């Protein structure tokens, strides 16, 4: 990722944009933090927030007219937060704060002529920044509204303590201004506190407040808002600072004074709450309650809905910085690899984001980069890629015309996960299609999505090339696709093919014979692959309607649907987070669920929630399909193998020589704990059989002196597997199994 691309991504995320109240405040007072402190009745800390930004805070907090209220997000949900009233209450409750700490001296002298609110604030800002400031006026603050006794004097004392020289009683005239202009590095004139004859320098520039006299700056006349006058004083200080430094007077000044922000705050679930009603001033409890009306505006739309984004405790702008830094590490640990490989690539964030920020695009690009650099951790996706290779291998893959035919008008492509989870359903679906459509061929293999998700572009291309070759060998028939992810992938990679979803075909043909639903309500789960496929969503709901299913729609569904935790290979790269995502999805649905993605069905089922696949209703085989457990990894492989063998034998009368590998003759039993460990550690039954076969052939194993259990290892490729077992007749009872990537010197091959 180039730095320019990083900046583009960063700009898309609006979480760090300021709330509208801060942007609209001429002084950019942090109303969000202020309200958070008042809501906890921390008066001194709340006052510190105001004093950090406000010049002459004791005066200005009493005179602020609350321009932020015009844009307050709460305005449309009960009424704007009464920020000006809260400021006035806080200034009475809190302890006075000392003057702000000064910056080092600039060795520049400035004169301020006139001491209305604008002049006083200009003097405050400049002395704070290290200027030597002299303030010339008749009466300091003489034009201000009446204030409680001592308030103005305390702020004037602070000005003096900061180093400002106040020349009260000065004779204000054009001659004074001219003499100061000759003596000082710059002069600022508070035009609202001047005799008319002094204002002979013309209309000041709106941006810089500069006049036709070099070094002379002045406010425009007629402003009545105290907070806008204070902002003018700050603008004058900014201009004089630039002038004395000899830099541009106009560049990058868009954020001075009120401006628009891009922050998005969703009010959809915000309950209207009216402002706290008061006749005079607030009590402490009333001020607290009014401050609690503040929405603490932020965006976080994607983080609120995505378990992955929430897990890493930040937001996309931070994540893309971490990923950028991760890519540019030459040596050392790449701390963001887990972040990169845990994204579900589901696209929900892009839909929710007001600026279309796609973490999927960022993470997929980063994965491809890690693969190209040879820096992708092999453990992240190895198991899923092995499974994909197995699905495309000779034991599982199958391409045939319809039984008895040599031409196929259609070919049924169920996908590798449906054959692994529900082989009987695939068998029934294929029989139904042949019965009603005639010449329907069959393709059993993977669509290459796991390799694409893993960033393995070469592997994905090879898999897709093989798939296209198989399809072309059938004469390029129309492809009936059952899996939404396969359908999405094939549409992207095979634009030349005519692709039909199985659900659209069934909607056109009508329900299969025997399709039934016993009644009740089901929550429809849209898989993330169907997020933008409204036609597919409608086809599924039409079939459910024909089945007389009472449907409920989860809040996050359709275009906004949440991923089940399998997408992007999350469940393989980060299993705990994958289950957390599945649990969150399950919690969003009160009823039993029905999905048309078998991985959604299986992931939700693993959380303990009853879940069905649409095939369970269209091709019913079980009395209670919602209680069917999700098959484990070894069973999924066996399901694919046995489905292929059964179809070849029964439909094509082709009893292929399926001689077992030597290790497959090993009879293995597992304790319950061992079964759980194998599933959690992604160790297959065949991996265990290879270890046991190697131990039997070599006789090399350890024996535990206490339990009598044996311990053996085997390294078939880049992983060493260990198995703890005991022998029971001709079988082996496995107690535990684990693996590592270390190579042990002197160990078994």
Secondary structure, DSSP 8 states (H G I E B T S, - for coil): --HHHHHHHHHH--TTS--HHHHHSTT---HHHHHHHHHTT-HHHHHHHHHHH-TTHHHHHHH---GGGGT-GGGGTT----HHHHHHHHHHHS--------------EEEEE--SHHHHHHHHHHHHTT-EEEEEESSTTTTS----TTHHHHHHHHHHHHT-EEEET----HHHHHHHHHHSSEEEE-GGGS-GGG--S----TTT-B-SSTTEEE--S----HHHHHHHHHHHHHHHHHHHHT--SSTT-TTSSS---------TT---------SSS--HHHHHHHHTT-------HHHHH-HHHHHTTS-HHHHHHHHHHHHT-SSS--TTHHHHHT-----HHHHH-TT---HHHHHHHHHHHHHHHT-S-TTTTHHHHHHHHHHTSTTT-EEE-STT-S--SEEEE--HHHHHH-HHHHHHHHHHHHHHHS-EEEEES--SHHHHHTT-HHHHHHHHHHHHHHHHHTTS-EEEE--HHHHHHHHHH-TTS-EEEHHHHHHHH---TT----SSEEEEE--GGGTT-HHHHHHHHHHHHHTT-EEEE-SS-GGG----S-GGGHHHHSHHHHHHHHHHHHHT-SSEEEESSHHHHHHHHHTT--EEEHHHHHT---TTGGG-----HHHHHHHHHHHHHHHHHHHS---------GGGG-EEEE-HHHHHHHHHTT--HHHHHHHHHHHHHH---EE-TTT--EEEEE-SSS-EEEEEEEEETTEEEEEEEEEES---TTS--
